[in-house]
Amino acid sequence: MEAAENYFIALDAGGTMTDAVILGTDGSIFVGKALTDYKDESNSFIASIKDACNPDIPVDYVLSRALNIVYAGTIMLNALLTRSGQKVGLILTRGLEDYLLMERGEGPWLGLPYQGRLHSATHFHNEPYIPKHLIRGIHERIDMFGNEVIPLYEQEVEEQARDLISKGVEAIAIMFVFSYLNPSHEAKAKDICIREAKKLGRDIAVITSSEVARTNKEYSRLMSLIAQAYAGEFTRLQFVKVEERAKSFGYRFDLLTLLAHGGITDIRYPRIYESYVSGPIGGILGAKHIAELVGIQDICCTDVGGTSFDAGIITKGIIPVAREPLLIHNRANLPTVLTQSIGAGTGSELWIDPVTGKLEIGPKSAGNKVGACYMYDKPTISDCQLILGYLPEDNFLGGTIKLNRDAAYKAVEVLATQLGENVYRFAFGAIEFLHERMRQHIKAMLIGRGYDPSEYTLMVYGGGGPLHLWGLAEGMDFKHVMTFTFAAVFSAFGILTGDYSYRYHKGIIGANPKGDDLMSQMIRASTIEAINSAFDELEKQALLDISRRGIPYESVELDRYVYVRYTGQLSDLEVPYYKSRLNDEADLFELCVQFEDVYSTVYPSAAKYSDAGYQIMEVAVVAREQTTKPVLVEYDDYRSDVNPGARKGKRATFYRDTWYESDIYDMDSINAGAIILGPAVIEHSATTLVVPPGYRVHFDKRRFIWYEKA
């Protein structure tokens, strides 16, 4: 690593590894990895940066010259999974006290694999994060038009607040019906709770649903509120711990994080629950940035980790946004870059189903224990990769971890013997089984929406991406297949391509019905007024918050979005609106045409149904400041022959019943323009690229790696 004047740093703390990318202002890029420390992520934060710096430059030199650090972690996810968040009291509209127990109709099915959805007898309601004895109902009512029907019973709020505080709650969450249209009751209840807490000598967080998610659909709004109250504030404390560790090494600024919609913000952002899924989001952002560099628009993004396989689609350069993603078996009002995951990674555990006698993979994973070759007591996909010669024994994580090939062989042999199969054929078959699951996942996202894979470029990244690239691409007929020398930390790299942003939403009631009668015209006029009024309100709030952060108005860009659906549909799509306001019906119809353009990037064009009319239930404003994007070096020394210093020797590898003597290369030493024929294994300290017989890889002028038939 060579010294640069300044640095940009991004980290993606996953379930297995914490990945670090250090980008110098001179265009240099350095990567590091460390096993994620679940107990104290500040340890793995520093360890991964040290790995990237090692051994030339001290960590304090880099951190003292870092212009920003963006940390995307699993802290909130872990808090929700392990139920280790704060003790929360919940105040609801009277009559909704059992809302958490009832769930939405899909609740017991959400997050289950296909097999788990077949029989309702196996489904159980989720254990609420807030127990019934900490939930209180209050008399009040706002109607569907935002009018007060029943005033807030303030004395009830005082009594219930005192009772909850006496029970030791660390936060109080408040949600009333239709508060997204009129938040006055929630605001008044919040003031009362804060006042009562002060009387009792307590300083607790009081959070309202209209502050967290001012949108319709009470249950998903409630889940967002609970996520913020239960895990959001806990997450913020952990982020502060990472920030303090960075500052102890000379870092001078606030720590930043990545939100689910792809924006970067500081860790004191009030709706920090929006950082729930940030790692996979970085990969999508990075893929879009790379696509713009190489001039492509349609990308299938795949991230192969130790625990999961994440996939996303970018069509016509548009990143799709899911309005109500899954948040631990529940829906939440949390605009999120659309990705879909399955439990299939390099650490997936292999086992034989005692009922069917067939091989199964996952969902259990060795995580940071890798497999039987390292610290796990069961065989995993990584063990198969090792005994087939794909993984090196002595260069895993740059040699910091030594893998035990004999232990891997013995663990895999136990399962192979149960099935009466040769160990190596079994190991290869297990990997192909995993690849088939991954391909089916990709097909469901692409072909299921009516897209043709031959029009898409497959980008493969993640620590296990290059290792599994050959199997992902097999039989899929993609237009191009590519990976990267920094694939292992690609999501962290992608985080650096995001912009600083604040996002604001507001629910409205609007429609564009089919027809031109007087009533339809009145509805359209009312809708135009509601959209413009919401834009006014959200933009004022955005500029106020931006000014508090010290960002000058002139550097801020305002992006406007409208959420549109066909009349009768249950979900909407995010539609960018490129004008400042709607002036007349023509603008409203133009907006609906834009909706259909977005609709055709998510669903087949044949699914359009404009005769149904349109509903508009929400608008959003994003205040954005452009960040300095990564500069990737274009190399002048461009030739097809491989630098002799890149060759490390040969190693036996197994592929389709045959052993081959594969050439082994050092990835960092391979020059731009190089073409390498399979069978070959290209090793990096953080990943391994397998090139089977009959295929080759080409390193382009930026050393992006293109995979193709020889």
Legacy VTK file of the C-alpha trace (Angstrom):
# vtk DataFile Version 3.0
C-alpha trace
ASCII
DATASET POLYDATA
POINTS 710 float
0.000 0.000 0.000
1.357 3.391 -1.003
0.679 6.640 0.800
-1.944 8.999 -0.601
-2.827 12.524 0.449
-6.302 11.540 1.685
-8.529 8.471 1.831
-12.161 7.399 1.632
-13.000 4.286 3.657
-16.011 1.982 3.556
-16.740 -1.168 5.535
-19.347 -3.890 5.191
-19.657 -5.922 8.386
-21.361 -9.133 7.301
-22.351 -12.243 9.177
-19.004 -13.882 8.420
-16.491 -11.227 7.387
-15.988 -7.515 7.826
-14.775 -6.114 4.504
-12.844 -2.860 4.211
-12.090 -0.764 1.140
-9.622 2.111 1.335
-9.668 4.420 -1.646
-6.855 6.924 -2.066
-7.521 10.302 -3.642
-4.950 9.268 -6.253
-7.238 6.419 -7.412
-5.420 3.673 -5.527
-7.640 1.041 -3.943
-6.811 -1.364 -1.123
-8.914 -4.087 0.437
-8.901 -5.897 3.742
-10.906 -8.562 5.547
-11.345 -9.800 9.101
-13.694 -12.216 10.811
-16.652 -10.248 12.224
-16.524 -9.892 16.006
-20.168 -10.227 17.050
-19.482 -9.070 20.627
-17.621 -5.901 19.672
-17.644 -4.875 16.026
-15.135 -2.119 16.691
-12.511 -4.890 16.946
-13.225 -6.328 13.496
-13.545 -2.751 12.181
-9.920 -2.023 13.083
-8.715 -5.518 12.127
-10.079 -5.237 8.570
-8.500 -1.801 8.091
-5.189 -3.129 9.393
-5.438 -5.965 6.863
-5.888 -3.442 4.054
-2.966 -1.317 5.281
-0.671 -4.212 6.079
2.274 -3.939 6.289
3.392 -0.693 4.735
1.418 2.123 6.352
0.223 2.474 9.976
-3.521 2.469 10.612
-3.370 5.824 12.395
-1.769 7.398 9.303
-4.691 6.290 7.117
-7.464 7.068 9.618
-6.059 10.511 10.414
-6.209 11.322 6.692
-9.618 9.756 6.049
-12.148 12.257 4.725
-15.001 9.937 5.621
-15.702 6.447 6.919
-18.953 4.730 5.938
-19.770 1.726 8.124
-22.516 -0.661 7.015
-22.955 -3.313 9.649
-25.122 -6.086 11.014
-25.583 -4.483 14.434
-29.306 -3.836 14.080
-29.975 -7.174 12.412
-28.188 -8.957 15.252
-30.175 -6.992 17.849
-33.447 -8.080 16.224
-32.378 -11.688 15.673
-31.036 -12.156 19.195
-33.776 -9.993 20.764
-31.179 -7.959 22.603
-32.668 -4.499 22.041
-34.171 -2.075 24.510
-37.146 -2.626 26.794
-39.968 -0.734 25.069
-43.439 0.350 26.135
-46.058 0.800 23.412
-49.029 3.195 23.373
-51.721 2.574 20.720
-55.203 3.725 19.809
-57.641 1.973 22.183
-58.775 -1.314 20.622
-55.455 -2.129 18.942
-53.706 -3.561 22.009
-53.552 -7.037 20.400
-52.327 -5.754 17.045
-48.891 -7.331 17.446
-50.442 -10.705 18.227
-52.786 -10.590 15.231
-50.113 -9.669 12.627
-50.954 -9.353 8.959
-52.422 -12.432 7.300
-49.081 -13.373 5.735
-47.204 -13.045 9.025
-46.644 -16.736 9.891
-45.477 -17.440 6.316
-43.059 -14.550 5.818
-39.417 -15.501 5.580
-40.054 -19.241 5.360
-38.552 -21.325 2.547
-40.893 -22.898 -0.002
-41.102 -26.159 1.943
-42.113 -24.265 5.073
-45.052 -22.602 3.328
-46.789 -25.819 2.304
-48.477 -26.840 5.551
-50.194 -24.302 7.788
-49.927 -26.663 10.750
-46.215 -25.904 10.905
-46.684 -22.135 11.113
-46.552 -20.145 14.315
-47.152 -16.501 15.012
-44.020 -14.507 15.683
-43.176 -13.665 19.272
-43.806 -9.898 19.627
-40.810 -7.728 20.474
-43.000 -5.913 23.001
-44.879 -8.130 25.505
-48.577 -7.579 26.123
-48.044 -6.206 29.656
-46.090 -3.254 28.191
-48.793 -2.288 25.655
-51.406 0.371 26.481
-54.516 1.594 24.644
-55.612 5.242 24.710
-58.955 6.767 23.751
-58.489 9.010 20.688
-59.403 8.976 17.005
-58.343 10.675 13.783
-60.469 9.722 10.773
-59.321 8.710 7.280
-59.331 12.337 6.129
-57.129 13.530 8.987
-59.947 15.071 11.037
-60.181 14.707 14.807
-63.207 12.588 15.708
-62.388 11.758 19.347
-59.976 14.048 21.222
-56.912 12.602 22.917
-57.661 11.530 26.498
-54.610 13.234 27.993
-55.196 11.940 31.523
-55.041 8.364 30.209
-51.700 9.116 28.557
-50.316 10.506 31.820
-51.446 7.450 33.793
-50.184 4.885 31.276
-46.871 6.699 30.777
-46.222 6.694 34.533
-47.095 3.008 34.721
-44.793 2.047 31.845
-41.921 4.122 33.225
-42.350 2.502 36.639
-41.934 -0.877 34.922
-38.465 0.151 33.731
-39.001 0.753 30.014
-36.051 2.365 28.221
-38.199 3.814 25.431
-41.859 4.513 24.706
-43.272 4.072 21.196
-46.544 5.755 20.189
-48.779 4.941 17.214
-52.308 6.190 16.596
-54.593 5.408 13.657
-54.306 7.809 10.684
-51.565 9.787 12.417
-49.735 9.908 9.086
-52.432 12.358 7.914
-52.660 14.269 11.207
-49.869 13.677 13.767
-51.222 16.110 16.388
-52.385 13.392 18.817
-49.061 11.577 18.646
-47.119 14.800 19.170
-49.241 15.726 22.183
-48.882 12.232 23.675
-45.107 12.410 23.194
-44.900 15.695 25.099
-46.898 14.183 27.937
-44.658 11.079 28.130
-41.493 13.192 28.204
-42.982 15.389 30.926
-43.998 12.408 33.057
-40.571 10.799 32.623
-38.877 13.975 33.861
-41.162 14.034 36.901
-39.959 10.508 37.715
-36.320 11.407 37.126
-35.976 9.359 33.953
-34.542 10.338 30.564
-36.047 7.935 28.054
-36.528 7.993 24.297
-40.104 8.692 23.167
-40.712 7.945 19.489
-43.859 8.402 17.399
-44.855 6.585 14.222
-45.376 9.888 12.379
-41.707 10.721 13.009
-40.476 7.315 11.861
-42.790 6.442 8.955
-45.488 8.958 8.072
-47.199 6.566 5.691
-50.360 4.490 5.491
-50.774 0.789 6.443
-50.816 0.745 10.225
-49.138 -2.618 10.737
-46.050 -1.978 8.623
-45.819 1.512 10.140
-46.003 -0.085 13.588
-43.184 -2.502 12.730
-41.017 0.412 11.604
-41.747 2.203 14.865
-40.845 -0.873 16.912
-37.666 -1.427 14.925
-36.556 2.127 15.706
-37.539 2.032 19.387
-36.386 -1.536 20.097
-33.209 -1.817 18.017
-32.544 1.569 16.412
-31.305 3.400 19.494
-29.347 0.323 20.580
-27.745 0.247 17.118
-26.791 3.897 17.359
-24.872 3.230 20.579
-22.880 0.499 18.847
-22.136 2.780 15.894
-20.856 5.373 18.357
-18.535 2.729 19.781
-17.070 2.111 16.315
-16.769 5.876 15.793
-14.892 6.297 19.079
-12.493 3.511 18.081
-11.831 5.239 14.764
-11.231 8.582 16.481
-8.770 6.931 18.877
-6.645 6.304 15.757
-6.919 9.907 14.551
-10.185 10.008 12.560
-11.579 13.572 12.681
-15.192 13.378 11.494
-18.545 11.756 12.261
-18.995 8.115 11.320
-21.399 7.580 8.412
-23.632 4.659 7.541
-25.608 3.437 4.533
-29.398 3.343 4.598
-31.613 0.788 2.912
-32.614 3.145 0.093
-28.956 3.634 -0.862
-28.253 6.998 0.774
-25.379 7.779 3.117
-25.993 9.667 6.353
-24.338 10.209 9.704
-25.032 7.790 12.557
-27.082 10.404 14.439
-29.766 10.271 11.747
-33.100 10.049 13.640
-34.471 7.055 11.691
-31.408 4.871 12.089
-33.551 1.727 11.732
-33.322 2.391 7.989
-29.754 1.025 8.127
-31.203 -2.460 8.718
-30.050 -3.961 5.401
-27.083 -2.041 4.122
-24.479 -4.588 2.986
-26.312 -6.008 -0.073
-27.395 -2.462 -0.973
-23.751 -1.447 -1.376
-23.294 -4.210 -3.939
-26.179 -2.914 -6.070
-24.840 0.647 -5.915
-21.378 -0.563 -6.901
-22.784 -2.583 -9.794
-24.603 0.469 -11.149
-21.437 2.555 -10.875
-19.385 -0.067 -12.735
-22.127 -0.447 -15.359
-22.007 3.277 -16.084
-18.222 3.071 -16.505
-18.363 0.206 -19.025
-21.537 1.372 -20.796
-24.167 -1.227 -19.909
-27.663 -0.805 -18.436
-29.078 -4.255 -17.698
-27.312 -6.084 -14.886
-27.999 -9.144 -12.770
-26.144 -8.523 -9.495
-25.122 -11.530 -7.377
-23.356 -11.514 -4.023
-22.005 -14.859 -2.751
-21.182 -14.656 0.939
-20.408 -17.170 3.623
-24.001 -17.311 4.849
-26.290 -16.089 2.069
-26.666 -15.547 -1.664
-28.110 -12.134 -2.552
-29.376 -11.175 -5.990
-30.736 -7.978 -7.498
-31.647 -6.690 -10.950
-30.936 -3.333 -12.578
-32.988 -2.786 -15.742
-32.500 0.172 -18.077
-30.198 1.665 -15.452
-33.009 1.822 -12.865
-32.478 0.363 -9.393
-35.869 -0.938 -8.182
-37.030 0.030 -4.689
-39.243 -2.200 -2.538
-41.768 -0.202 -0.501
-42.462 -2.761 2.239
-39.570 -5.215 2.525
-39.350 -8.081 4.959
-38.056 -7.073 8.393
-37.551 -10.265 10.469
-40.774 -12.041 9.429
-42.738 -8.784 9.211
-43.363 -6.037 6.669
-42.081 -2.545 7.467
-42.452 0.877 5.871
-38.819 0.970 4.830
-37.999 1.962 1.225
-35.278 -0.501 0.295
-33.238 -1.243 -2.799
-34.800 -4.487 -3.997
-32.648 -7.548 -3.359
-33.665 -11.110 -2.598
-31.652 -13.568 -0.541
-31.525 -17.298 0.044
-29.546 -19.224 2.634
-26.832 -20.470 0.288
-23.213 -19.512 0.815
-19.720 -20.917 1.018
-20.261 -21.762 4.680
-23.574 -23.592 4.137
-23.716 -26.817 6.117
-24.129 -30.161 4.319
-26.361 -32.835 5.846
-28.387 -35.889 4.905
-32.134 -35.676 5.497
-32.970 -38.656 7.733
-36.432 -38.996 6.169
-35.625 -38.745 2.453
-32.004 -39.853 2.601
-31.081 -36.999 0.276
-28.352 -34.405 0.521
-29.464 -31.025 1.877
-27.559 -27.738 1.972
-28.168 -25.143 4.694
-29.891 -23.137 5.976
-27.390 -23.498 8.834
-24.025 -21.939 8.110
-20.594 -22.123 9.686
-20.395 -18.334 9.413
-16.923 -17.180 10.396
-15.907 -20.737 11.353
-15.626 -21.658 7.619
-16.138 -25.439 7.938
-14.667 -28.653 9.316
-11.403 -27.434 7.797
-11.241 -24.663 10.384
-13.447 -24.453 13.480
-16.834 -25.946 12.559
-17.975 -29.423 13.536
-19.906 -30.209 10.332
-18.916 -30.297 6.624
-19.679 -27.242 4.510
-19.371 -26.133 0.890
-15.971 -24.643 1.760
-14.739 -28.109 2.768
-15.761 -29.392 -0.669
-13.943 -26.527 -2.371
-10.816 -27.309 -0.368
-10.588 -31.032 -1.078
-11.252 -30.463 -4.805
-8.230 -28.171 -4.976
-10.125 -24.914 -5.553
-9.226 -23.344 -2.216
-5.621 -23.106 -0.983
-4.754 -24.505 2.425
-2.230 -21.816 3.263
-3.537 -18.630 1.632
-7.026 -18.232 3.118
-7.440 -14.586 4.165
-3.894 -14.014 2.995
-2.554 -16.862 5.097
-3.901 -15.582 8.423
-6.055 -18.716 8.627
-4.689 -22.194 7.879
-7.236 -24.656 6.518
-7.012 -28.357 7.405
-7.569 -30.398 4.244
-7.503 -33.736 6.061
-10.228 -32.627 8.474
-12.329 -31.422 5.540
-11.865 -34.729 3.694
-12.906 -36.806 6.712
-16.013 -34.700 7.351
-17.158 -34.880 3.714
-16.296 -38.597 3.563
-18.850 -39.358 6.289
-21.690 -37.997 4.125
-20.337 -39.492 0.909
-20.179 -42.928 2.542
-23.812 -42.631 3.676
-24.802 -42.168 0.038
-22.346 -44.783 -1.273
-20.519 -42.206 -3.346
-16.901 -41.375 -4.108
-15.758 -38.488 -1.881
-14.621 -36.227 -4.735
-17.686 -36.856 -6.900
-19.843 -36.200 -3.852
-18.030 -32.919 -3.130
-18.353 -31.766 -6.749
-22.018 -32.787 -6.791
-22.672 -30.825 -3.587
-21.213 -27.695 -5.195
-23.310 -28.231 -8.333
-26.378 -28.696 -6.123
-25.653 -25.317 -4.533
-25.137 -23.748 -7.956
-28.472 -25.064 -9.163
-30.207 -23.408 -6.213
-28.466 -20.157 -7.016
-29.387 -20.375 -10.710
-33.025 -21.096 -9.858
-33.018 -18.027 -7.622
-31.665 -15.916 -10.485
-34.166 -17.401 -12.951
-37.057 -16.634 -10.607
-36.010 -12.984 -10.523
-35.250 -12.647 -14.238
-37.411 -15.065 -16.210
-40.209 -14.778 -13.655
-40.473 -11.095 -14.599
-40.313 -11.801 -18.308
-36.663 -10.812 -18.827
-34.226 -12.576 -21.126
-30.879 -13.436 -19.433
-29.117 -13.037 -22.798
-29.770 -9.286 -22.536
-28.182 -9.014 -19.080
-24.626 -8.862 -17.772
-24.030 -11.105 -14.773
-21.892 -9.400 -12.132
-20.564 -11.797 -9.519
-18.990 -10.564 -6.306
-18.712 -11.260 -2.594
-16.006 -13.333 -0.942
-17.306 -16.497 -2.608
-18.326 -14.854 -5.887
-15.258 -15.622 -8.044
-15.106 -19.096 -6.496
-18.638 -19.916 -7.686
-18.743 -17.785 -10.843
-18.321 -20.749 -13.204
-21.348 -22.530 -11.753
-23.578 -19.453 -11.649
-22.958 -18.722 -15.324
-23.317 -22.303 -16.532
-26.277 -22.786 -18.859
-27.688 -19.287 -18.240
-26.602 -17.670 -21.554
-25.846 -14.236 -20.119
-24.687 -11.502 -22.490
-21.542 -11.001 -20.400
-20.177 -12.417 -17.144
-17.798 -10.385 -15.045
-16.174 -10.192 -11.632
-13.514 -8.040 -10.015
-10.123 -8.164 -8.355
-11.849 -6.542 -5.367
-14.922 -8.812 -5.554
-14.517 -9.873 -1.923
-15.137 -6.315 -0.758
-17.357 -5.188 -3.636
-20.273 -4.215 -1.393
-17.958 -2.062 0.681
-16.668 -0.506 -2.553
-20.263 0.145 -3.646
-20.950 2.014 -0.420
-18.403 4.617 -1.547
-20.506 5.296 -4.665
-23.573 6.386 -2.677
-24.546 10.022 -2.069
-25.284 11.750 1.237
-29.041 11.882 1.494
-31.988 12.566 3.767
-35.256 10.917 2.793
-38.778 12.008 3.770
-42.146 10.346 3.104
-45.743 11.381 3.554
-48.925 9.427 2.945
-51.686 11.107 0.944
-54.993 10.110 -0.640
-55.006 10.515 -4.420
-56.103 8.893 -7.664
-56.224 9.278 -11.420
-59.390 7.416 -12.395
-60.294 6.232 -15.861
-62.809 8.610 -17.392
-63.334 12.309 -18.011
-66.569 13.008 -16.133
-66.839 15.855 -13.594
-66.169 13.591 -10.602
-62.987 12.201 -12.191
-61.786 15.730 -12.903
-62.415 16.766 -9.288
-60.492 13.726 -8.007
-57.554 14.560 -10.250
-57.538 18.191 -9.108
-57.587 17.096 -5.471
-54.726 14.652 -6.144
-52.580 17.328 -7.779
-53.138 19.615 -4.790
-52.283 16.827 -2.313
-49.049 15.922 -4.140
-47.884 19.545 -4.377
-48.739 20.240 -0.749
-46.780 17.182 0.362
-43.779 18.242 -1.746
-43.895 21.689 -0.080
-43.935 20.237 3.418
-41.235 17.624 2.844
-38.870 20.012 1.039
-39.042 22.534 3.902
-38.191 19.781 6.378
-35.366 18.501 4.164
-33.705 21.890 3.791
-34.046 22.556 7.516
-32.311 19.300 8.404
-29.636 19.808 5.743
-28.827 23.260 7.114
-28.391 21.807 10.610
-25.654 19.567 9.206
-23.848 22.576 7.785
-24.428 21.711 4.126
-25.008 24.811 1.942
-28.323 24.888 0.097
-26.671 25.386 -3.274
-24.943 21.990 -3.104
-28.190 20.123 -2.332
-30.184 18.339 -5.028
-33.831 17.528 -4.369
-35.213 14.309 -5.838
-38.986 13.838 -5.829
-40.822 10.522 -5.933
-44.459 9.512 -6.156
-45.708 6.049 -5.226
-48.223 4.804 -7.775
-50.224 1.605 -8.264
-53.007 0.424 -10.496
-56.383 0.811 -8.810
-57.066 -2.246 -6.661
-53.443 -3.352 -6.311
-52.016 -3.828 -2.832
-48.515 -2.484 -3.477
-47.087 0.492 -5.312
-43.896 1.375 -7.135
-41.556 4.303 -6.685
-41.746 6.689 -9.651
-39.178 9.490 -10.030
-40.826 12.850 -10.763
-38.503 15.227 -12.585
-40.479 18.469 -12.315
-40.777 20.571 -9.166
-44.610 20.500 -9.098
-47.629 19.205 -11.010
-49.233 22.087 -12.859
-52.253 20.434 -14.439
-53.860 17.143 -15.477
-51.332 16.734 -18.276
-48.572 16.471 -15.658
-50.600 13.893 -13.726
-51.089 11.770 -16.848
-47.380 12.117 -17.654
-46.599 10.849 -14.146
-48.745 7.770 -14.761
-46.928 7.096 -18.030
-43.652 7.211 -16.087
-45.164 4.747 -13.621
-45.849 2.317 -16.450
-42.236 2.656 -17.613
-41.069 1.691 -14.112
-43.720 -1.035 -13.943
-42.298 -2.652 -17.079
-38.843 -2.876 -15.452
-40.287 -4.947 -12.608
-43.036 -6.895 -14.402
-43.583 -7.982 -18.016
-45.005 -5.283 -20.279
-48.075 -7.477 -20.837
-48.992 -6.950 -17.163
-49.791 -3.264 -17.713
-53.454 -2.413 -17.032
-54.046 1.307 -17.535
-57.808 0.764 -17.877
-57.918 0.183 -14.108
-56.882 3.759 -13.365
-54.227 4.721 -10.832
-53.966 5.270 -7.081
-51.386 7.541 -5.432
-51.000 6.987 -1.692
-47.608 8.447 -0.901
-44.914 10.898 -1.995
-41.281 11.295 -1.008
-38.489 13.841 -1.214
-34.787 13.036 -1.034
-32.315 15.813 -0.260
-29.011 14.691 -1.757
-25.458 15.953 -1.833
-23.140 14.345 -4.349
-20.117 12.539 -2.945
-16.726 12.117 -4.560
-17.006 8.866 -6.509
-14.228 6.250 -6.630
-11.733 6.775 -9.428
-10.635 3.440 -10.896
-7.272 3.475 -12.601
-6.959 2.671 -16.316
-3.623 0.957 -16.880
-1.309 1.941 -19.738
0.606 -1.350 -19.650
-2.007 -3.409 -21.530
-1.008 -6.757 -23.077
-2.584 -10.195 -23.468
0.360 -12.211 -22.180
0.500 -12.794 -18.423
3.173 -11.211 -16.289
5.569 -14.094 -15.452
5.666 -12.996 -11.819
1.950 -13.805 -11.513
2.480 -17.567 -11.871
2.688 -19.480 -8.598
2.903 -23.042 -9.903
0.346 -25.811 -10.380
-2.185 -27.692 -8.241
-4.414 -30.676 -8.882
-8.094 -29.735 -9.209
-11.136 -31.946 -9.742
-13.735 -31.054 -12.349
-16.484 -33.379 -13.650
-14.902 -36.745 -12.758
-11.439 -35.686 -13.940
-8.337 -34.395 -12.171
-6.469 -31.558 -13.891
-3.143 -29.860 -13.261
-4.354 -26.286 -12.947
-2.132 -23.252 -13.255
-2.102 -21.168 -10.074
-1.823 -17.370 -10.320
-1.564 -14.443 -7.928
-4.447 -12.102 -8.790
-2.740 -8.921 -7.626
0.192 -9.576 -9.975
-1.851 -10.090 -13.149
-1.521 -7.236 -15.634
-4.299 -5.413 -17.475
-5.072 -7.123 -20.790
-4.007 -10.569 -19.595
-5.923 -13.601 -20.883
-5.791 -16.752 -18.770
-7.048 -20.096 -20.024
-8.574 -22.744 -17.805
-8.034 -24.938 -15.970
-6.644 -22.302 -13.641
-7.044 -21.003 -10.110
-6.381 -17.300 -9.499
-5.737 -16.579 -5.837
-6.209 -13.388 -3.886
-5.784 -12.851 -0.170
-9.556 -12.330 0.141
-11.014 -14.586 -2.569
-10.268 -17.235 -5.211
-11.297 -17.331 -8.879
-11.785 -20.755 -10.473
-11.519 -21.047 -14.274
-12.596 -24.539 -15.432
-11.342 -26.283 -18.601
-12.777 -24.777 -21.796
-13.125 -21.275 -20.352
-10.930 -18.223 -19.984
-10.836 -14.869 -18.222
-9.746 -11.516 -19.604
-8.495 -8.615 -17.446
-9.575 -5.365 -19.130
-7.902 -1.933 -18.940
-9.263 -1.380 -15.404
-8.485 -5.003 -14.472
-12.184 -5.869 -14.377
-12.391 -9.611 -15.062
-14.557 -10.925 -17.932
-15.383 -14.648 -17.998
-16.139 -16.408 -21.284
-15.806 -19.624 -23.234
-12.312 -20.203 -24.549
LINES 1 711
710 0 1 2 3 4 5 6 7 8 9 10 11 12 13 14 15 16 17 18 19 20 21 22 23 24 25 26 27 28 29 30 31 32 33 34 35 36 37 38 39 40 41 42 43 44 45 46 47 48 49 50 51 52 53 54 55 56 57 58 59 60 61 62 63 64 65 66 67 68 69 70 71 72 73 74 75 76 77 78 79 80 81 82 83 84 85 86 87 88 89 90 91 92 93 94 95 96 97 98 99 100 101 102 103 104 105 106 107 108 109 110 111 112 113 114 115 116 117 118 119 120 121 122 123 124 125 126 127 128 129 130 131 132 133 134 135 136 137 138 139 140 141 142 143 144 145 146 147 148 149 150 151 152 153 154 155 156 157 158 159 160 161 162 163 164 165 166 167 168 169 170 171 172 173 174 175 176 177 178 179 180 181 182 183 184 185 186 187 188 189 190 191 192 193 194 195 196 197 198 199 200 201 202 203 204 205 206 207 208 209 210 211 212 213 214 215 216 217 218 219 220 221 222 223 224 225 226 227 228 229 230 231 232 233 234 235 236 237 238 239 240 241 242 243 244 245 246 247 248 249 250 251 252 253 254 255 256 257 258 259 260 261 262 263 264 265 266 267 268 269 270 271 272 273 274 275 276 277 278 279 280 281 282 283 284 285 286 287 288 289 290 291 292 293 294 295 296 297 298 299 300 301 302 303 304 305 306 307 308 309 310 311 312 313 314 315 316 317 318 319 320 321 322 323 324 325 326 327 328 329 330 331 332 333 334 335 336 337 338 339 340 341 342 343 344 345 346 347 348 349 350 351 352 353 354 355 356 357 358 359 360 361 362 363 364 365 366 367 368 369 370 371 372 373 374 375 376 377 378 379 380 381 382 383 384 385 386 387 388 389 390 391 392 393 394 395 396 397 398 399 400 401 402 403 404 405 406 407 408 409 410 411 412 413 414 415 416 417 418 419 420 421 422 423 424 425 426 427 428 429 430 431 432 433 434 435 436 437 438 439 440 441 442 443 444 445 446 447 448 449 450 451 452 453 454 455 456 457 458 459 460 461 462 463 464 465 466 467 468 469 470 471 472 473 474 475 476 477 478 479 480 481 482 483 484 485 486 487 488 489 490 491 492 493 494 495 496 497 498 499 500 501 502 503 504 505 506 507 508 509 510 511 512 513 514 515 516 517 518 519 520 521 522 523 524 525 526 527 528 529 530 531 532 533 534 535 536 537 538 539 540 541 542 543 544 545 546 547 548 549 550 551 552 553 554 555 556 557 558 559 560 561 562 563 564 565 566 567 568 569 570 571 572 573 574 575 576 577 578 579 580 581 582 583 584 585 586 587 588 589 590 591 592 593 594 595 596 597 598 599 600 601 602 603 604 605 606 607 608 609 610 611 612 613 614 615 616 617 618 619 620 621 622 623 624 625 626 627 628 629 630 631 632 633 634 635 636 637 638 639 640 641 642 643 644 645 646 647 648 649 650 651 652 653 654 655 656 657 658 659 660 661 662 663 664 665 666 667 668 669 670 671 672 673 674 675 676 677 678 679 680 681 682 683 684 685 686 687 688 689 690 691 692 693 694 695 696 697 698 699 700 701 702 703 704 705 706 707 708 709
